[in-house]
Amino acid sequence: MITVKTISDYIDKIAPYHTKSEWDNCGVLVGDNEKKVNKVAFCLDLTTETLSQAKEVGADLIITHHPIIFKAQKNFLKGNPAYELALSGISAISAHTCFDCAAGGVNDVLCEILEIKNPVGVPSSECQIPMVRMGDIEAVSSLEFAKKVSEKLHTVCRVVDCGNTIKKVAVCGGAGMSFLNDVINSGADAYVTGDISHHEMLEAKERGITVIAAGHFETEVPSMGRLMGMIKKEFPELYCIVLKQSNPVNFVG
């Protein structure tokens, strides 16, 4: 019998929970470890939208990237996604930063999509296992590469263009600017991540590295299909589905 714990233990094998960032929350966050699982739904975030779909398909378990319970909460009231999840009898596992740094995880998927060759981990004091990946591309201008990122990730990029030729690229899905020093020290010509604040962009410009903000959602959501594939390969008898999720950010122009 496949239970919530069975699946959680497998995720712990391919993306060990202990490798998560110290501020993160990964593992079984809602539900019953001993519950039998027949149907598993995958999504980046637990929202009203994704929970409704999970109920429709009869999911026993939802596996998310972003933690369902992240910061300390003083109550769980009607309308709160975690409360509604528990009320529906659906368990939940979150694999966040442990899957960011895992082999075949978020950042390896990004390298594949962006056709970055021979990716290696960029060491950082912030994490036990390197989260950032860096590899090679055919030499292009920074704006040409930014255009390619936009096309591959179906997004609109913001770019700090330092006018340099791009050969070595570092990537980190989500909010990865805390790794900027590590990326610069690694010798990368450009850094692709999800979120970049105004002041982080100013710093990158001053330090002479091209950075591309490709969107938090867009840099992470492709990896959910990869995680589903890993689970399905290990447990072929399970019904697995990636739930449809719309980006909460709209671009108007």
Residue pairs with C-beta under 8 A, 6 or more apart in sequence:
1 36
2 36
2 37
2 38
2 235
2 237
2 238
3 33
3 34
3 35
3 36
3 37
4 28
4 31
4 32
4 33
4 34
4 35
4 37
4 60
4 61
4 91
4 93
5 28
5 33
5 34
6 37
6 235
7 37
7 40
7 61
7 63
7 93
7 231
7 235
8 27
8 28
8 33
8 93
10 231
10 234
10 235
11 17
11 63
11 93
11 95
11 99
11 231
12 27
14 102
14 103
14 104
14 230
15 95
15 98
15 99
15 101
15 102
15 105
16 98
16 102
17 26
17 27
17 98
18 98
18 128
19 97
19 98
19 101
19 102
19 127
19 128
19 129
20 26
20 96
20 97
20 98
21 97
21 126
21 127
24 67
24 96
24 97
24 98
25 67
25 69
25 70
25 94
25 96
26 67
26 94
26 95
26 96
26 97
26 98
27 93
27 94
28 91
28 92
28 93
29 67
29 68
29 69
29 82
29 92
29 93
29 94
30 68
30 69
30 82
30 85
30 86
30 90
30 91
30 92
31 61
31 85
31 86
31 89
31 90
31 91
31 92
32 91
33 91
35 60
35 61
35 91
36 60
37 60
37 61
37 91
37 238
38 60
38 238
38 239
39 57
39 58
39 59
39 60
39 61
39 238
39 239
39 240
39 241
40 59
40 60
40 61
40 62
40 63
40 228
40 231
40 238
40 239
40 240
40 241
41 50
41 53
41 54
41 57
41 59
41 61
41 62
41 63
41 240
41 241
41 242
41 243
42 62
42 63
42 64
42 224
42 225
42 227
42 228
42 231
42 240
42 241
42 242
42 243
43 50
43 54
43 62
43 63
43 64
43 65
43 224
43 242
43 243
43 245
44 64
44 65
44 66
44 217
44 220
44 221
44 224
44 245
45 64
45 65
45 66
45 245
46 62
46 64
46 66
46 68
46 81
46 82
46 85
46 92
47 81
47 245
48 81
48 84
49 244
49 245
49 246
50 62
50 243
50 244
50 245
51 62
51 81
51 84
51 85
51 88
51 90
53 243
53 244
54 62
54 88
54 90
54 243
55 88
55 90
57 239
57 241
59 90
59 241
60 90
60 91
61 90
61 91
61 92
61 93
62 68
62 85
62 90
62 91
62 92
62 93
63 92
63 93
63 94
63 95
63 227
63 228
63 231
64 92
64 93
64 94
64 95
65 94
65 95
65 96
65 99
65 106
65 220
65 223
65 224
65 227
66 94
66 96
67 94
67 96
68 81
68 82
68 85
68 92
68 94
69 82
73 80
76 82
76 83
76 86
77 83
78 84
82 92
85 92
95 227
97 127
97 131
99 105
99 106
99 223
99 227
100 106
100 107
100 131
100 172
100 173
100 174
101 107
101 121
101 127
101 128
101 129
101 130
101 131
102 108
102 129
104 226
104 230
105 223
105 226
105 227
106 173
106 174
106 219
106 220
106 223
107 119
107 131
107 132
107 133
107 171
107 172
107 173
108 119
108 133
109 222
109 223
109 226
110 116
110 133
110 171
110 173
110 192
110 219
110 222
110 223
111 119
111 133
111 135
111 171
113 152
113 153
113 222
114 137
114 148
114 149
114 152
114 153
114 169
114 171
114 192
115 137
115 152
116 133
116 135
116 136
116 137
116 169
116 171
117 135
117 136
117 137
118 135
118 136
119 133
119 134
119 135
120 130
120 133
120 134
120 135
121 129
121 130
121 131
121 132
121 133
122 130
122 131
122 132
122 133
122 134
122 170
122 179
122 182
122 183
122 186
122 188
123 130
123 182
124 130
124 131
124 132
124 179
124 182
126 178
126 179
126 182
131 172
131 176
131 179
132 170
132 171
132 172
132 176
132 179
132 182
132 183
132 186
133 170
133 171
133 172
134 168
134 169
134 170
134 171
134 183
134 186
134 188
135 168
135 169
136 167
136 168
136 169
137 145
137 166
137 167
137 168
137 169
138 167
139 165
139 166
139 167
140 148
140 165
140 166
141 165
141 166
142 159
142 161
142 162
142 163
142 164
142 165
142 166
142 189
142 190
142 210
143 159
143 161
144 166
145 166
145 169
145 190
145 210
145 212
146 157
146 159
146 161
146 210
146 212
149 155
149 157
149 192
149 212
149 214
150 156
150 157
150 214
153 214
153 215
153 218
153 219
153 222
154 218
155 214
155 215
155 218
156 215
156 251
157 212
157 213
157 214
157 215
158 196
158 201
158 212
158 213
159 210
159 211
159 212
159 213
160 196
160 201
160 204
160 205
160 209
160 210
160 211
160 212
161 210
162 204
162 205
162 208
162 209
162 210
164 189
164 190
164 208
164 209
164 210
165 189
166 189
166 190
166 210
167 189
168 186
168 187
168 188
168 189
168 190
169 188
169 189
169 190
169 191
169 192
170 179
170 183
170 186
170 188
170 190
170 191
170 192
171 191
171 192
171 193
171 219
172 179
172 191
172 192
172 193
172 194
173 193
173 194
173 216
173 219
173 220
173 223
174 193
174 194
174 195
174 216
174 219
174 220
175 193
175 194
175 195
175 216
176 191
176 193
176 194
176 195
177 193
177 195
177 196
177 197
177 200
177 211
180 191
180 200
180 203
180 204
180 207
180 209
180 211
183 191
183 209
184 207
184 209
188 209
189 209
189 210
190 209
190 210
190 211
190 212
191 204
191 209
191 210
191 211
191 212
192 211
192 212
192 214
192 219
193 211
193 212
193 213
193 214
193 219
194 213
194 214
194 215
194 216
194 217
194 218
194 219
194 220
195 213
195 215
195 216
196 204
196 211
196 213
200 211
201 211
201 213
204 210
204 211
215 247
215 249
217 247
217 248
217 249
218 247
221 245
224 242
225 242
228 240
228 241
228 242
231 238
231 240
232 238
232 240
